[in-house]
Amino acid sequence: MDDGQIEKHSIVLRLKADGLADALGIQPDEIDHAVLAIEAPFELRRRGVEGKIIVGDREPQPDRTLLRALSQAHAWTAELRNGKPLSEIAAATTHSESYIRTRSQLAFLSPAIQSAILEGRQPTNLTLERIIRKPVPLDWNAQAGLYGFEDG
């Protein structure tokens, strides 16, 4: 690579013809110079202190943190429905009651949002932190608007 440049929502990489030709086992003059500059849009997705650069059209990739939280939310909600006190669930998991309470809300996300999370199709900025920051609305259209899904 010759150099690279990051702009607000774009990354540009410039490749050296000699280095690329050597890697491909061809002569530098066989390379179309248009392929030596690669420009791709990207988004910066944050989760806590972690940042992830998503370049181009991203393949659906499930967020393991969201998947784990969604699974736990359903398990904890089932236990609550079966009459197990929140304090017992918290003691069994070594989490606080407030931790269980805030994360259990994920079980009440609309089926469409839960499917999107399972398939990795959720908006790139939809993180567990964003969901638990405020109470989850019970209205599914309100959820769609709040969490960045265009189709309510």
Order of alpha helices (4+ residues) and beta strands (2+ residues): beta-beta-alpha-beta-beta-alpha-alpha-alpha-alpha-alpha-alpha
